[in-house]
Amino acid sequence: ALRYLARANRFSRTPAGLAAYLGSTRGTVSQTLIALEQKGFVMRRASERDRRSIALGLTERGASALDEDPLLAIAGDVAAATGGDAAPAVALLEGVLRAAVRRNGGRPFGVCRSCRHFRDDPAGAGPHYCALLREPLSEIDSGHICVEQEEA
């Protein structure tokens, strides 16, 4: 959950987005979020776009916890095993993951800027624009994963 919240754009940091990403039920995610909030890792607030919705975010403590993420050690091991050129291994693993998600009826998540709805912002309100949500996108959001992402 913490990894997702750190990598998701502002439209995707919701309980429903987290549930879809994890392939879990909203009830399970709700209980997870309650526990993470009680431990001081996650905060909830009303969404700026829709006050009926909840926006999630990492607290400073939650972001700090990711500095100790055990996957960082595995990433280091992959880099060492591939002599620093992990691109072929990453491509292989991404392909395997995409196939598993498709086979299990899941929804793929991807980086915003690789989405078919991603545009450079013609109005100049931001550097980029989501044509699906009709919202400007910051440079940071465009590099994060999105629940609405559709591969270009």
Secondary structure as GFF3:
##gff-version 3
##sequence-region A 1 152
A	DSSP	alpha_helix	2	7	.	.	.	ID=ss1
A	DSSP	alpha_helix	15	22	.	.	.	ID=ss2
A	DSSP	alpha_helix	26	38	.	.	.	ID=ss3
A	DSSP	beta_strand	42	46	.	.	.	ID=ss4
A	DSSP	beta_strand	54	58	.	.	.	ID=ss5
A	DSSP	alpha_helix	60	65	.	.	.	ID=ss6
A	DSSP	three_ten_helix	66	68	.	.	.	ID=ss7
A	DSSP	alpha_helix	70	81	.	.	.	ID=ss8
A	DSSP	alpha_helix	87	103	.	.	.	ID=ss9
A	DSSP	beta_strand	110	111	.	.	.	ID=ss10
A	DSSP	three_ten_helix	112	114	.	.	.	ID=ss11
A	DSSP	beta_strand	118	120	.	.	.	ID=ss12
A	DSSP	beta_strand	128	130	.	.	.	ID=ss13
A	DSSP	beta_strand	135	137	.	.	.	ID=ss14
A	DSSP	alpha_helix	139	142	.	.	.	ID=ss15
A	DSSP	beta_strand	145	146	.	.	.	ID=ss16
###
